[in-house]
Structure formats: structure tokens, C-alpha cells
Amino acid sequence: MYFNDALTDSNYTDWSQEMMNFLFSKKKVGFIDGSIQKPGKYSPDYMLWMRCDAIVKGWLTTTMEKGI
């Protein structure tokens, strides 16, 4: 993943658009907008959802300044 700039206090609009484009390309926007809902703990899809959620969280945190 490559981002021009990390999220700062002053570039949210540009960062957000770039992040949404990235998530769309990876078919993961639903983790942000809530359209991909977390399955129940005993669902066969639970661990797959948890893995994808962790990946998305990682993408978000690695593209933010450490102080945010």
C-alpha cells in the first residue's frame, strides 16, 4: 500500500478520499460503512471477518501520523 501522505490534523479530506479508493479497490469499504456486518461468534464466517477487520484496521493505523 502506498499513500502520498500520512493522515495529519490538516489533510483529512485528501487522505480520506485516497483511503476510500484503496478500500474500494480491495472490496473492503463495507468494513468502514457497516455494510459488511460482523457475523455471530459461532458463524463459520466469524474468523474470516475478524481477519479482514484486523487487516483494515492495520491499513488505517499505518497510514496515520503516530500522534493521531
C-alpha positions in Angstrom: 0.0 0.0 0.0 1.3 3.4 -0.9 -0.1 6.7 0.4 1.3 10.1 -0.6 0.9 11.5 2.9 0.0 10.1 6.3 -3.1 11.4 7.9 -2.5 14.6 9.8 -4.6 17.2 11.5 -4.8 19.2 8.2 -5.2 16.7 5.4 -8.2 14.6 6.3 -10.2 15.3 3.1 -7.4 14.2 0.8 -6.4 11.2 3.0 -10.0 10.1 3.3 -10.6 10.1 -0.4 -7.4 8.2 -1.0 -8.2 5.6 1.7 -11.7 5.1 0.4 -10.4 4.5 -3.1 -7.9 2.0 -1.7 -10.6 0.2 0.3 -12.9 0.1 -2.7 -10.2 -1.5 -4.8 -9.7 -4.2 -2.1 -13.5 -4.7 -1.7 -13.3 -3.7 2.0 -15.4 -0.4 2.1 -18.1 -2.4 3.9 -15.9 -2.7 6.9 -15.9 1.1 7.2 -19.5 1.9 6.2 -21.0 -1.0 8.2 -22.5 -2.8 5.2 -20.4 -5.9 6.0 -21.7 -6.8 9.4 -19.8 -8.9 11.9 -21.2 -12.4 12.0 -22.0 -14.2 15.2 -19.2 -15.7 17.2 -20.2 -19.3 16.2 -20.8 -18.5 12.5 -18.4 -20.2 10.0 -17.6 -16.7 8.7 -16.6 -15.3 12.0 -12.8 -15.9 11.8 -12.6 -14.7 8.2 -14.5 -11.5 9.2 -12.1 -11.0 12.2 -9.1 -11.4 9.9 -10.3 -8.9 7.3 -11.3 -6.5 10.1 -7.8 -6.7 11.5 -6.2 -6.1 8.1 -8.4 -3.0 7.5 -7.5 -1.6 11.0 -3.8 -2.2 10.2 -4.1 -0.3 6.9 -5.8 2.6 8.7 -3.3 2.9 11.5 -0.2 2.5 9.3 -1.4 5.5 7.2 -1.8 7.9 10.2 0.7 10.0 12.0 1.7 8.3 15.2 0.1 11.1 17.3 -3.4 10.6 15.9 
